[in-house]
Amino acid sequence: MQIEIPRRVWIDAERTLRECGRRACECVLYLCGTTDGSHANVSAAYHPAHTGSAVGYEVPIPELTKMNSWLFERRLSVFAQVHTHPGSAFHSATDDRWPTIETVGFLSLVVPNFAALGLAGLDGCYLAEYEGCGRWREIKREEMLTRVRLEM
Amino acid sequence: MSSATATETQIDIQVVYNGQPKDFKANVHQPLRPIFQRSLAEFGVQAAQPDEYGLFLPGQNNPLALDSKIADLGLSSGTVLHLQRRVPPSGGC
């Protein structure tokens, strides 16, 4: 699935990742919107309250519950999770194991250096697609730029 | 069995996953677990560990007991349940 992210949403997401993490803690947010099956139109970046450290994050169940009600009320779905790493971007064993959504095609975008470089161009970012049963596939940069389209 | 009894035995439950609802018929004398298992299948949830998921009443942070009978859980027709993780999402490097 290709996801389209309006400029106001990715600018807001970029600011959230930076300000929440303060170049010291990982941050996570979720790209939400609607889909026709092949394209997802992202309309919001949902930022749950979460714990964060230099090496990880966790979304408490009450926050997950709150987000799910928020999604249902608006008939929106999460298409991708976005989180920061302190250094290079990759998918860790923890990232593989505990995503918020486990349906085939769900995307996970990892942003390096606590998002210091921002999201424009997705420089240094890592994208993975869920294949089911705990398996992920790395999406190389060329494909990443077609799958995640940032409105400029 | 009278039609009235049949009506009381079968109820409609709506399960929501990732913001989207699906409707399920449930027998109140059966445990909730079959609804949970059908929900995972019909929403296409291919979890590494399905037992890390549960069915939650809206706004509640503890999952319902899947092996309890639906009637004993006090669920009635029109009940909305959320299918979600009961183990927190997390990540790290």
gemmi code that builds the backbone of each chain (N, CA, C; Angstrom):
import gemmi

chains = {
    "A": [
        ("MET", (0.840, -1.192, 0.000), (0.000, 0.000, 0.000), (0.880, 1.249, 0.000)),
        ("GLN", (0.444, 2.235, -0.757), (1.161, 3.509, -0.805), (0.463, 4.486, 0.140)),
        ("ILE", (1.245, 5.170, 0.950), (0.614, 6.139, 1.845), (1.020, 7.559, 1.461)),
        ("GLU", (0.006, 8.403, 1.435), (0.193, 9.811, 1.069), (0.050, 10.642, 2.339)),
        ("ILE", (1.077, 11.457, 2.599), (1.068, 12.235, 3.842), (1.074, 13.725, 3.499)),
        ("PRO", (-0.018, 14.422, 3.827), (-0.064, 15.856, 3.553), (1.061, 16.593, 4.294)),
        ("ARG", (1.465, 17.705, 3.738), (2.575, 18.454, 4.317), (2.316, 18.837, 5.791)),
        ("ARG", (1.097, 19.288, 6.061), (0.815, 19.714, 7.447), (0.979, 18.550, 8.428)),
        ("VAL", (0.687, 17.331, 7.970), (0.777, 16.175, 8.871), (2.230, 15.787, 9.110)),
        ("TRP", (3.037, 15.727, 8.051), (4.410, 15.280, 8.304), (5.242, 16.355, 8.986)),
        ("ILE", (4.897, 17.623, 8.738), (5.588, 18.703, 9.463), (5.255, 18.604, 10.953)),
        ("ASP", (3.991, 18.353, 11.242), (3.552, 18.205, 12.628), (4.216, 16.979, 13.268)),
        ("ALA", (4.284, 15.885, 12.510), (4.909, 14.657, 13.024), (6.392, 14.887, 13.318)),
        ("GLU", (7.042, 15.550, 12.418), (8.473, 15.841, 12.583), (8.711, 16.669, 13.847)),
        ("ARG", (7.876, 17.676, 14.038), (8.018, 18.531, 15.225), (7.759, 17.719, 16.501)),
        ("THR", (6.750, 16.865, 16.448), (6.423, 16.045, 17.626), (7.579, 15.107, 17.981)),
        ("LEU", (8.118, 14.440, 16.972), (9.220, 13.498, 17.230), (10.415, 14.214, 17.867)),
        ("ARG", (10.689, 15.417, 17.389), (11.823, 16.181, 17.929), (11.546, 16.701, 19.336)),
        ("GLU", (10.372, 17.322, 19.486), (10.079, 17.982, 20.765), (9.835, 16.981, 21.880)),
        ("CYS", (9.200, 15.864, 21.554), (8.943, 14.846, 22.580), (10.255, 14.182, 22.995)),
        ("GLY", (11.076, 13.860, 21.999), (12.309, 13.143, 22.306), (13.433, 14.017, 22.842)),
        ("ARG", (13.388, 15.309, 22.517), (14.406, 16.260, 22.989), (15.826, 15.730, 22.787)),
        ("ARG", (16.029, 15.047, 21.681), (17.348, 14.488, 21.339), (17.910, 13.584, 22.424)),
        ("ALA", (17.013, 13.036, 23.238), (17.461, 12.174, 24.326), (16.634, 10.902, 24.477)),
        ("CYS", (15.412, 10.931, 23.974), (14.512, 9.780, 24.161), (13.833, 9.414, 22.843)),
        ("GLU", (13.565, 8.143, 22.714), (12.803, 7.692, 21.555), (11.356, 8.180, 21.680)),
        ("CYS", (10.757, 8.409, 20.533), (9.357, 8.859, 20.473), (8.647, 8.018, 19.420)),
        ("VAL", (7.343, 7.839, 19.608), (6.552, 7.078, 18.639), (5.265, 7.820, 18.336)),
        ("LEU", (4.814, 7.712, 17.112), (3.498, 8.219, 16.722), (2.947, 7.335, 15.606)),
        ("TYR", (1.676, 7.532, 15.341), (0.986, 6.663, 14.380), (0.341, 7.497, 13.278)),
        ("LEU", (0.550, 7.076, 12.031), (-0.046, 7.759, 10.886), (-1.408, 7.135, 10.606)),
        ("CYS", (-2.448, 7.968, 10.678), (-3.827, 7.486, 10.607), (-4.561, 8.123, 9.430)),
        ("GLY", (-5.504, 7.383, 8.897), (-6.297, 7.939, 7.808), (-7.268, 6.927, 7.266)),
        ("THR", (-7.592, 7.085, 5.985), (-8.533, 6.186, 5.320), (-7.860, 5.599, 4.082)),
        ("THR", (-8.449, 4.524, 3.583), (-7.842, 3.864, 2.424), (-8.904, 3.370, 1.448)),
        ("ASP", (-8.482, 3.255, 0.173), (-9.340, 2.624, -0.828), (-8.833, 1.213, -1.123)),
        ("GLY", (-7.878, 0.779, -0.360), (-7.323, -0.561, -0.542), (-5.908, -0.551, -1.076)),
        ("SER", (-5.611, 0.383, -1.959), (-4.252, 0.452, -2.499), (-3.527, 1.725, -2.067)),
        ("HIS", (-4.296, 2.770, -1.783), (-3.717, 4.022, -1.319), (-4.300, 4.372, 0.041)),
        ("ALA", (-3.425, 4.862, 0.915), (-3.897, 5.361, 2.205), (-3.690, 6.864, 2.237)),
        ("ASN", (-4.742, 7.556, 2.556), (-4.652, 9.009, 2.697), (-4.546, 9.335, 4.179)),
        ("VAL", (-3.367, 9.712, 4.594), (-3.134, 10.007, 6.013), (-3.716, 11.382, 6.334)),
        ("SER", (-4.458, 11.438, 7.415), (-5.050, 12.723, 7.802), (-4.578, 13.196, 9.166)),
        ("ALA", (-3.911, 12.329, 9.899), (-3.469, 12.725, 11.240), (-2.281, 11.886, 11.688)),
        ("ALA", (-1.464, 12.498, 12.513), (-0.389, 11.767, 13.192), (-0.775, 11.713, 14.662)),
        ("TYR", (-1.149, 10.533, 15.114), (-1.595, 10.377, 16.512), (-0.384, 10.129, 17.390)),
        ("HIS", (-0.227, 10.981, 18.374), (0.917, 10.862, 19.285), (0.408, 10.412, 20.651)),
        ("PRO", (0.584, 9.139, 20.974), (0.097, 8.660, 22.275), (1.068, 9.061, 23.384)),
        ("ALA", (0.544, 9.192, 24.574), (1.447, 9.322, 25.714), (2.223, 8.008, 25.798)),
        ("HIS", (3.515, 8.100, 26.004), (4.315, 6.871, 26.035), (5.530, 7.073, 26.922)),
        ("THR", (6.086, 5.983, 27.356), (7.362, 6.075, 28.053), (8.451, 6.144, 26.983)),
        ("GLY", (9.563, 6.706, 27.334), (10.652, 6.786, 26.370), (11.980, 6.876, 27.077)),
        ("SER", (12.965, 6.271, 26.480), (14.326, 6.367, 26.990), (15.244, 6.508, 25.783)),
        ("ALA", (16.525, 6.532, 26.020), (17.475, 6.638, 24.917), (17.455, 5.404, 24.033)),
        ("VAL", (16.901, 4.327, 24.558), (16.976, 3.067, 23.809), (15.630, 2.394, 23.574)),
        ("GLY", (14.535, 3.072, 23.897), (13.263, 2.406, 23.655), (12.055, 3.241, 24.042)),
        ("TYR", (10.883, 2.696, 23.715), (9.612, 3.327, 24.107), (8.605, 2.233, 24.387)),
        ("GLU", (7.555, 2.614, 25.091), (6.440, 1.692, 25.316), (5.160, 2.508, 25.419)),
        ("VAL", (4.109, 1.999, 24.797), (2.805, 2.664, 24.858), (1.951, 1.901, 25.868)),
        ("PRO", (1.605, 2.508, 26.981), (0.801, 1.803, 27.987), (-0.583, 1.431, 27.452)),
        ("ILE", (-1.133, 0.366, 27.967), (-2.439, -0.114, 27.507), (-3.520, 0.971, 27.579)),
        ("PRO", (-3.600, 1.771, 28.641), (-4.640, 2.819, 28.652), (-4.518, 3.780, 27.466)),
        ("GLU", (-3.322, 4.052, 27.032), (-3.141, 4.928, 25.876), (-3.553, 4.230, 24.581)),
        ("LEU", (-3.283, 2.939, 24.505), (-3.715, 2.163, 23.341), (-5.242, 2.126, 23.276)),
        ("THR", (-5.856, 1.922, 24.436), (-7.323, 1.910, 24.528), (-7.896, 3.245, 24.082)),
        ("LYS", (-7.267, 4.315, 24.552), (-7.723, 5.664, 24.197), (-7.603, 5.893, 22.683)),
        ("MET", (-6.488, 5.472, 22.127), (-6.285, 5.664, 20.690), (-7.303, 4.860, 19.891)),
        ("ASN", (-7.576, 3.638, 20.315), (-8.522, 2.811, 19.564), (-9.924, 3.411, 19.565)),
        ("SER", (-10.320, 4.011, 20.675), (-11.622, 4.697, 20.708), (-11.597, 5.909, 19.784)),
        ("TRP", (-10.496, 6.629, 19.819), (-10.339, 7.814, 18.953), (-10.443, 7.415, 17.479)),
        ("LEU", (-9.787, 6.336, 17.119), (-9.821, 5.857, 15.738), (-11.238, 5.459, 15.331)),
        ("PHE", (-11.905, 4.697, 16.198), (-13.239, 4.185, 15.883), (-14.235, 5.325, 15.719)),
        ("GLU", (-14.146, 6.307, 16.595), (-15.077, 7.441, 16.521), (-14.945, 8.162, 15.183)),
        ("ARG", (-13.757, 8.142, 14.614), (-13.499, 8.863, 13.363), (-13.423, 7.938, 12.153)),
        ("ARG", (-13.577, 6.630, 12.395), (-13.439, 5.604, 11.344), (-12.099, 5.728, 10.617)),
        ("LEU", (-11.076, 5.994, 11.384), (-9.722, 6.054, 10.837), (-8.965, 4.789, 11.223)),
        ("SER", (-7.940, 4.482, 10.461), (-7.075, 3.343, 10.773), (-5.628, 3.801, 10.815)),
        ("VAL", (-4.829, 3.052, 11.537), (-3.388, 3.303, 11.566), (-2.757, 2.512, 10.427)),
        ("PHE", (-1.993, 3.199, 9.595), (-1.317, 2.525, 8.484), (0.175, 2.340, 8.726)),
        ("ALA", (0.712, 3.174, 9.608), (2.152, 3.085, 9.854), (2.471, 3.596, 11.247)),
        ("GLN", (3.465, 2.974, 11.860), (4.014, 3.520, 13.096), (5.348, 4.161, 12.738)),
        ("VAL", (5.622, 5.247, 13.416), (6.856, 5.988, 13.171), (7.544, 6.172, 14.512)),
        ("HIS", (8.799, 5.754, 14.602), (9.505, 6.006, 15.858), (10.961, 6.359, 15.592)),
        ("THR", (11.543, 6.984, 16.569), (12.922, 7.459, 16.424), (13.908, 6.494, 17.074)),
        ("HIS", (15.112, 6.565, 16.562), (16.251, 5.890, 17.179), (17.297, 6.953, 17.522)),
        ("PRO", (18.152, 6.671, 18.486), (19.183, 7.659, 18.834), (20.256, 7.806, 17.762)),
        ("GLY", (20.543, 6.709, 17.083), (21.568, 6.720, 16.037), (20.965, 6.295, 14.719)),
        ("SER", (21.550, 5.273, 14.128), (21.074, 4.837, 12.824), (19.694, 4.183, 12.936)),
        ("ALA", (19.023, 4.163, 11.798), (17.676, 3.593, 11.752), (17.731, 2.157, 11.249)),
        ("PHE", (17.054, 1.283, 11.951), (16.923, -0.128, 11.564), (15.746, -0.684, 12.350)),
        ("HIS", (15.405, -1.949, 12.088), (14.319, -2.573, 12.842), (14.921, -3.529, 13.841)),
        ("SER", (14.773, -3.191, 15.105), (15.343, -4.027, 16.162), (14.442, -5.230, 16.441)),
        ("ALA", (14.954, -6.132, 17.245), (14.142, -7.294, 17.638), (12.889, -6.842, 18.379)),
        ("THR", (13.018, -5.788, 19.182), (11.852, -5.253, 19.902), (10.858, -4.638, 18.920)),
        ("ASP", (11.375, -3.926, 17.929), (10.489, -3.341, 16.911), (9.732, -4.439, 16.170)),
        ("ASP", (10.444, -5.527, 15.882), (9.813, -6.656, 15.185), (8.696, -7.277, 16.018)),
        ("ARG", (8.945, -7.347, 17.302), (8.126, -8.200, 18.167), (6.843, -7.547, 18.676)),
        ("TRP", (6.899, -6.226, 18.936), (5.744, -5.602, 19.584), (5.211, -4.373, 18.837)),
        ("PRO", (4.860, -4.534, 17.556), (4.214, -3.412, 16.854), (2.786, -3.243, 17.365)),
        ("THR", (2.190, -2.112, 17.052), (0.827, -1.899, 17.544), (-0.212, -2.607, 16.678)),
        ("ILE", (0.119, -2.813, 15.398), (-0.794, -3.491, 14.465), (-0.049, -4.665, 13.841)),
        ("GLU", (-0.759, -5.787, 13.703), (-0.124, -6.962, 13.096), (-0.988, -7.525, 11.961)),
        ("THR", (-1.284, -6.666, 11.006), (-1.904, -7.149, 9.775), (-0.883, -6.970, 8.649)),
        ("VAL", (-0.962, -7.856, 7.671), (-0.001, -7.838, 6.562), (-0.079, -6.490, 5.841)),
        ("GLY", (1.076, -5.912, 5.585), (1.130, -4.630, 4.896), (1.329, -3.439, 5.807)),
        ("PHE", (1.194, -3.661, 7.123), (1.418, -2.556, 8.067), (2.872, -2.096, 7.951)),
        ("LEU", (3.057, -0.777, 7.999), (4.389, -0.214, 7.798), (4.980, 0.321, 9.099)),
        ("SER", (6.280, 0.216, 9.195), (7.008, 0.751, 10.351), (8.175, 1.569, 9.831)),
        ("LEU", (8.133, 2.859, 10.140), (9.182, 3.779, 9.692), (10.042, 4.155, 10.902)),
        ("VAL", (11.331, 3.936, 10.767), (12.252, 4.291, 11.848), (13.067, 5.501, 11.389)),
        ("VAL", (13.119, 6.515, 12.248), (13.760, 7.783, 11.906), (15.046, 7.912, 12.732)),
        ("PRO", (16.178, 8.164, 12.095), (17.441, 8.183, 12.841), (17.657, 9.471, 13.641)),
        ("ASN", (18.606, 9.389, 14.562), (19.120, 10.567, 15.279), (18.017, 11.418, 15.925)),
        ("PHE", (17.077, 10.739, 16.551), (15.972, 11.424, 17.222), (15.300, 12.454, 16.311)),
        ("ALA", (15.269, 12.147, 15.043), (14.606, 12.984, 14.022), (15.292, 14.335, 13.834)),
        ("ALA", (16.561, 14.416, 14.193), (17.280, 15.689, 14.040), (17.295, 16.157, 12.587)),
        ("LEU", (17.331, 15.193, 11.663), (17.373, 15.551, 10.244), (15.982, 15.736, 9.655)),
        ("GLY", (14.956, 15.457, 10.455), (13.591, 15.618, 9.978), (13.147, 14.464, 9.094)),
        ("LEU", (12.014, 14.665, 8.447), (11.434, 13.618, 7.608), (11.574, 13.897, 6.115)),
        ("ALA", (11.761, 15.132, 5.743), (11.831, 15.483, 4.321), (12.915, 14.650, 3.646)),
        ("GLY", (12.523, 13.974, 2.578), (13.463, 13.131, 1.857), (13.670, 11.771, 2.494)),
        ("LEU", (13.170, 11.603, 3.697), (13.308, 10.349, 4.448), (14.771, 9.907, 4.524)),
        ("ASP", (15.664, 10.889, 4.592), (17.094, 10.577, 4.621), (17.470, 9.767, 5.855)),
        ("GLY", (18.103, 8.650, 5.612), (18.561, 7.800, 6.710), (17.477, 6.961, 7.356)),
        ("CYS", (16.247, 7.119, 6.876), (15.138, 6.377, 7.493), (15.147, 4.915, 7.042)),
        ("TYR", (14.499, 4.102, 7.831), (14.374, 2.669, 7.543), (12.890, 2.352, 7.512)),
        ("LEU", (12.445, 1.648, 6.475), (11.031, 1.275, 6.363), (10.910, -0.243, 6.306)),
        ("ALA", (10.006, -0.776, 7.092), (9.747, -2.217, 7.087), (8.248, -2.453, 6.910)),
        ("GLU", (7.930, -3.550, 6.258), (6.532, -3.929, 6.029), (6.253, -5.257, 6.711)),
        ("TYR", (5.133, -5.310, 7.417), (4.788, -6.533, 8.144), (4.303, -7.611, 7.175)),
        ("GLU", (4.849, -8.814, 7.329), (4.479, -9.927, 6.454), (3.665, -11.001, 7.177)),
        ("GLY", (3.420, -10.785, 8.466), (2.639, -11.749, 9.226), (3.488, -12.649, 10.096)),
        ("CYS", (2.879, -13.099, 11.198), (3.518, -14.059, 12.106), (4.889, -13.574, 12.591)),
        ("GLY", (5.007, -12.280, 12.822), (6.235, -11.721, 13.371), (7.314, -11.414, 12.357)),
        ("ARG", (7.040, -11.654, 11.085), (8.062, -11.412, 10.046), (7.890, -10.024, 9.424)),
        ("TRP", (9.046, -9.404, 9.138), (9.073, -8.086, 8.505), (9.978, -8.139, 7.287)),
        ("ARG", (9.677, -7.276, 6.328), (10.511, -7.141, 5.136), (11.035, -5.717, 5.068)),
        ("GLU", (12.338, -5.584, 4.901), (12.908, -4.251, 4.708), (12.522, -3.721, 3.331)),
        ("ILE", (12.098, -2.495, 3.296), (11.791, -1.844, 2.024), (12.941, -0.900, 1.704)),
        ("LYS", (13.621, -1.178, 0.625), (14.786, -0.381, 0.246), (14.355, 1.039, -0.153)),
        ("ARG", (15.348, 1.906, -0.136), (15.069, 3.330, -0.291), (14.249, 3.665, -1.546)),
        ("GLU", (14.608, 3.079, -2.674), (13.890, 3.424, -3.912), (12.404, 3.122, -3.773)),
        ("GLU", (12.107, 1.946, -3.224), (10.699, 1.586, -3.029), (10.080, 2.426, -1.913)),
        ("MET", (10.880, 2.719, -0.891), (10.373, 3.512, 0.229), (9.824, 4.855, -0.270)),
        ("LEU", (10.535, 5.453, -1.201), (10.125, 6.770, -1.686), (8.860, 6.709, -2.532)),
        ("THR", (8.514, 5.520, -3.014), (7.240, 5.389, -3.732), (6.115, 4.967, -2.792)),
        ("ARG", (6.481, 4.267, -1.714), (5.459, 3.794, -0.774), (5.027, 4.863, 0.224)),
        ("VAL", (5.984, 5.712, 0.612), (5.685, 6.783, 1.565), (5.901, 8.107, 0.842)),
        ("ARG", (4.818, 8.753, 0.493), (4.924, 9.978, -0.306), (4.567, 11.192, 0.553)),
        ("LEU", (5.568, 12.038, 0.728), (5.374, 13.252, 1.518), (5.016, 14.400, 0.572)),
        ("GLU", (3.921, 15.052, 0.862), (3.536, 16.205, 0.050), (4.503, 17.357, 0.336)),
        ("MET", (5.113, 17.878, -0.693), (6.093, 18.969, -0.511), (5.439, 20.346, -0.721)),
    ],
    "B": [
        ("MET", (-37.353, -25.367, 20.596), (-36.960, -24.058, 21.104), (-37.852, -22.984, 20.488)),
        ("SER", (-38.382, -22.121, 21.287), (-39.224, -21.068, 20.743), (-38.373, -20.009, 20.065)),
        ("SER", (-39.040, -19.241, 19.209), (-38.297, -18.181, 18.533), (-37.832, -17.128, 19.531)),
        ("ALA", (-38.616, -16.929, 20.587), (-38.219, -15.944, 21.597), (-36.920, -16.369, 22.269)),
        ("THR", (-36.802, -17.683, 22.583), (-35.586, -18.184, 23.226), (-34.402, -18.061, 22.287)),
        ("ALA", (-34.676, -18.398, 21.007), (-33.597, -18.296, 20.028), (-33.096, -16.858, 19.941)),
        ("THR", (-34.011, -15.903, 19.971), (-33.632, -14.504, 19.885), (-32.757, -14.111, 21.070)),
        ("GLU", (-33.102, -14.631, 22.239), (-32.331, -14.279, 23.423), (-30.970, -14.965, 23.445)),
        ("THR", (-30.893, -16.137, 22.797), (-29.641, -16.886, 22.808), (-28.611, -16.277, 21.877)),
        ("GLN", (-29.061, -15.834, 20.704), (-28.156, -15.259, 19.711), (-28.142, -13.738, 19.850)),
        ("ILE", (-26.970, -13.182, 19.994), (-26.882, -11.721, 20.062), (-25.871, -11.224, 19.015)),
        ("ASP", (-25.973, -9.936, 18.734), (-25.053, -9.296, 17.797), (-23.987, -8.547, 18.580)),
        ("ILE", (-22.738, -8.856, 18.259), (-21.612, -8.157, 18.880), (-20.796, -7.505, 17.774)),
        ("GLN", (-20.454, -6.274, 17.996), (-19.595, -5.577, 17.039), (-18.177, -5.533, 17.602)),
        ("VAL", (-17.237, -6.002, 16.799), (-15.831, -5.974, 17.207), (-15.111, -4.943, 16.356)),
        ("VAL", (-14.306, -4.131, 17.004), (-13.571, -3.065, 16.322), (-12.076, -3.361, 16.405)),
        ("TYR", (-11.418, -3.323, 15.257), (-9.953, -3.451, 15.231), (-9.402, -2.353, 14.331)),
        ("ASN", (-8.424, -1.665, 14.817), (-7.783, -0.594, 14.041), (-8.813, 0.361, 13.453)),
        ("GLY", (-9.803, 0.694, 14.260), (-10.787, 1.708, 13.881), (-11.952, 1.222, 13.051)),
        ("GLN", (-11.925, -0.038, 12.616), (-12.960, -0.534, 11.703), (-13.802, -1.619, 12.380)),
        ("PRO", (-15.128, -1.541, 12.249), (-16.008, -2.516, 12.909), (-16.384, -3.699, 12.021)),
        ("LYS", (-16.621, -4.827, 12.647), (-17.221, -5.987, 11.984), (-18.258, -6.571, 12.939)),
        ("ASP", (-19.330, -7.127, 12.353), (-20.412, -7.668, 13.168), (-20.304, -9.182, 13.286)),
        ("PHE", (-20.592, -9.669, 14.465), (-20.527, -11.108, 14.740), (-21.803, -11.540, 15.462)),
        ("LYS", (-22.249, -12.750, 15.136), (-23.335, -13.369, 15.889), (-22.714, -14.202, 16.991)),
        ("ALA", (-23.287, -14.129, 18.170), (-22.714, -14.874, 19.297), (-23.820, -15.572, 20.070)),
        ("ASN", (-23.508, -16.745, 20.546), (-24.408, -17.494, 21.431), (-24.020, -17.156, 22.862)),
        ("VAL", (-24.978, -16.632, 23.601), (-24.654, -16.153, 24.957), (-24.253, -17.288, 25.897)),
        ("HIS", (-24.578, -18.528, 25.505), (-24.219, -19.666, 26.355), (-22.835, -20.217, 26.017)),
        ("GLN", (-22.195, -19.615, 25.034), (-20.851, -20.042, 24.642), (-19.812, -19.085, 25.231)),
        ("PRO", (-18.582, -19.566, 25.372), (-17.510, -18.656, 25.827), (-17.236, -17.576, 24.784)),
        ("LEU", (-16.554, -16.550, 25.204), (-16.214, -15.441, 24.304), (-15.093, -15.816, 23.333)),
        ("ARG", (-14.323, -16.829, 23.684), (-13.119, -17.149, 22.894), (-13.387, -17.360, 21.393)),
        ("PRO", (-14.465, -18.058, 21.001), (-14.692, -18.204, 19.555), (-14.855, -16.866, 18.833)),
        ("ILE", (-15.475, -15.890, 19.490), (-15.602, -14.565, 18.877), (-14.219, -13.937, 18.735)),
        ("PHE", (-13.391, -14.118, 19.746), (-12.013, -13.603, 19.694), (-11.255, -14.227, 18.520)),
        ("GLN", (-11.377, -15.538, 18.391), (-10.630, -16.230, 17.329), (-11.141, -15.849, 15.939)),
        ("ARG", (-12.454, -15.712, 15.828), (-13.021, -15.287, 14.535), (-12.614, -13.855, 14.225)),
        ("SER", (-12.543, -13.037, 15.258), (-12.135, -11.638, 15.052), (-10.718, -11.565, 14.509)),
        ("LEU", (-9.821, -12.302, 15.106), (-8.431, -12.305, 14.625), (-8.392, -12.707, 13.149)),
        ("ALA", (-9.158, -13.750, 12.830), (-9.140, -14.249, 11.449), (-9.755, -13.245, 10.478)),
        ("GLU", (-10.907, -12.710, 10.847), (-11.629, -11.848, 9.895), (-10.977, -10.479, 9.722)),
        ("PHE", (-10.270, -10.017, 10.738), (-9.529, -8.757, 10.575), (-8.141, -8.998, 9.961)),
        ("GLY", (-7.783, -10.254, 9.786), (-6.486, -10.550, 9.191), (-5.313, -10.281, 10.121)),
        ("VAL", (-5.558, -10.386, 11.397), (-4.471, -10.184, 12.352), (-3.604, -11.446, 12.356)),
        ("GLN", (-2.370, -11.289, 11.908), (-1.435, -12.420, 11.889), (-0.344, -12.125, 12.912)),
        ("ALA", (-0.734, -12.285, 14.160), (0.150, -11.902, 15.260), (1.235, -12.937, 15.499)),
        ("ALA", (2.378, -12.438, 15.945), (3.434, -13.354, 16.355), (2.947, -14.192, 17.538)),
        ("GLN", (2.216, -13.575, 18.419), (1.664, -14.248, 19.602), (0.200, -13.827, 19.771)),
        ("PRO", (-0.731, -14.580, 19.201), (-2.142, -14.184, 19.304), (-2.629, -14.035, 20.744)),
        ("ASP", (-2.000, -14.761, 21.669), (-2.461, -14.645, 23.051), (-2.069, -13.316, 23.699)),
        ("GLU", (-1.352, -12.479, 22.942), (-1.061, -11.135, 23.448), (-2.179, -10.151, 23.109)),
        ("TYR", (-3.263, -10.675, 22.513), (-4.419, -9.849, 22.181), (-5.580, -10.199, 23.087)),
        ("GLY", (-6.541, -9.298, 23.136), (-7.732, -9.552, 23.917), (-8.888, -8.732, 23.395)),
        ("LEU", (-10.053, -8.981, 23.962), (-11.246, -8.189, 23.655), (-11.546, -7.297, 24.851)),
        ("PHE", (-11.717, -6.016, 24.580), (-11.897, -5.021, 25.632), (-13.230, -4.297, 25.427)),
        ("LEU", (-13.911, -3.996, 26.523), (-15.029, -3.064, 26.437), (-14.463, -1.673, 26.190)),
        ("PRO", (-15.187, -0.813, 25.474), (-14.659, 0.525, 25.183), (-14.250, 1.270, 26.454)),
        ("GLY", (-13.075, 1.811, 26.420), (-12.589, 2.593, 27.564), (-12.042, 1.770, 28.706)),
        ("GLN", (-12.131, 0.451, 28.589), (-11.633, -0.408, 29.669), (-10.212, -0.885, 29.345)),
        ("ASN", (-9.413, -1.026, 30.377), (-8.004, -1.366, 30.161), (-7.655, -2.810, 30.514)),
        ("ASN", (-8.671, -3.543, 30.941), (-8.454, -4.967, 31.219), (-9.297, -5.790, 30.248)),
        ("PRO", (-8.697, -6.799, 29.634), (-9.460, -7.602, 28.671), (-10.507, -8.466, 29.361)),
        ("LEU", (-11.553, -8.783, 28.603), (-12.573, -9.696, 29.112), (-12.002, -11.111, 29.159)),
        ("ALA", (-12.533, -11.913, 30.070), (-12.084, -13.306, 30.208), (-12.637, -14.113, 29.029)),
        ("LEU", (-11.764, -14.579, 28.177), (-12.205, -15.239, 26.941), (-12.887, -16.575, 27.188)),
        ("ASP", (-12.604, -17.188, 28.309), (-13.209, -18.492, 28.577), (-14.488, -18.395, 29.401)),
        ("SER", (-14.897, -17.172, 29.690), (-16.187, -16.983, 30.364), (-17.304, -16.985, 29.339)),
        ("LYS", (-18.463, -17.452, 29.763), (-19.625, -17.418, 28.869), (-20.054, -15.972, 28.655)),
        ("ILE", (-20.526, -15.719, 27.455), (-20.923, -14.357, 27.082), (-22.004, -13.831, 28.020)),
        ("ALA", (-22.938, -14.704, 28.388), (-23.998, -14.272, 29.312), (-23.402, -13.889, 30.663)),
        ("ASP", (-22.447, -14.662, 31.128), (-21.849, -14.384, 32.434), (-21.053, -13.076, 32.426)),
        ("LEU", (-20.597, -12.675, 31.242), (-19.862, -11.407, 31.134), (-20.815, -10.213, 31.075)),
        ("GLY", (-22.100, -10.521, 30.975), (-23.099, -9.449, 30.955), (-23.204, -8.742, 29.623)),
        ("LEU", (-22.722, -9.396, 28.557), (-22.764, -8.753, 27.239), (-24.138, -8.945, 26.618)),
        ("SER", (-24.650, -7.911, 26.006), (-25.964, -7.982, 25.369), (-25.838, -7.574, 23.908)),
        ("SER", (-26.929, -7.768, 23.187), (-26.908, -7.453, 21.761), (-26.579, -5.975, 21.568)),
        ("GLY", (-25.705, -5.715, 20.594), (-25.288, -4.339, 20.346), (-24.000, -3.951, 21.058)),
        ("THR", (-23.487, -4.875, 21.866), (-22.225, -4.588, 22.568), (-21.098, -4.358, 21.562)),
        ("VAL", (-20.283, -3.360, 21.847), (-19.090, -3.086, 21.030), (-17.864, -3.514, 21.838)),
        ("LEU", (-17.006, -4.282, 21.196), (-15.756, -4.711, 21.836), (-14.578, -4.280, 20.961)),
        ("HIS", (-13.497, -3.958, 21.608), (-12.280, -3.602, 20.864), (-11.283, -4.756, 20.929)),
        ("LEU", (-10.827, -5.153, 19.747), (-9.758, -6.147, 19.661), (-8.442, -5.377, 19.664)),
        ("GLN", (-7.647, -5.617, 20.659), (-6.370, -4.897, 20.733), (-5.368, -5.699, 21.550)),
        ("ARG", (-4.154, -5.226, 21.495), (-3.111, -5.847, 22.307), (-3.435, -5.724, 23.785)),
        ("ARG", (-3.069, -6.766, 24.534), (-3.110, -6.624, 25.991), (-1.692, -6.547, 26.534)),
        ("VAL", (-0.732, -6.718, 25.636), (0.678, -6.498, 25.955), (1.078, -5.204, 25.236)),
        ("PRO", (1.657, -4.242, 25.956), (1.895, -2.927, 25.346), (2.784, -2.975, 24.114)),
        ("PRO", (2.431, -2.166, 23.098), (3.334, -2.001, 21.958), (4.627, -1.335, 22.436)),
        ("SER", (5.719, -1.741, 21.858), (6.989, -1.128, 22.255), (7.995, -1.265, 21.131)),
        ("GLY", (9.078, -0.530, 21.292), (10.151, -0.583, 20.313), (11.440, -0.156, 20.981)),
        ("GLY", (12.497, -0.282, 20.235), (13.780, 0.102, 20.815), (14.896, -0.152, 19.840)),
        ("CYS", (16.075, 0.137, 20.276), (17.208, -0.037, 19.374), (18.256, -0.933, 20.035)),
    ],
}
model = gemmi.Model(1)
for chain_id, residues in chains.items():
    chain = gemmi.Chain(chain_id)
    for i, (resn, *xyz) in enumerate(residues, 1):
        res = gemmi.Residue()
        res.name, res.seqid = resn, gemmi.SeqId(i, " ")
        for name, pos in zip(("N", "CA", "C"), xyz):
            atom = gemmi.Atom()
            atom.name, atom.element = name, gemmi.Element(name[0])
            atom.pos, atom.b_iso = gemmi.Position(*pos), 0.0
            res.add_atom(atom)
        chain.add_residue(res)
    model.add_chain(chain)
structure = gemmi.Structure()
structure.add_model(model)
structure.setup_entities()
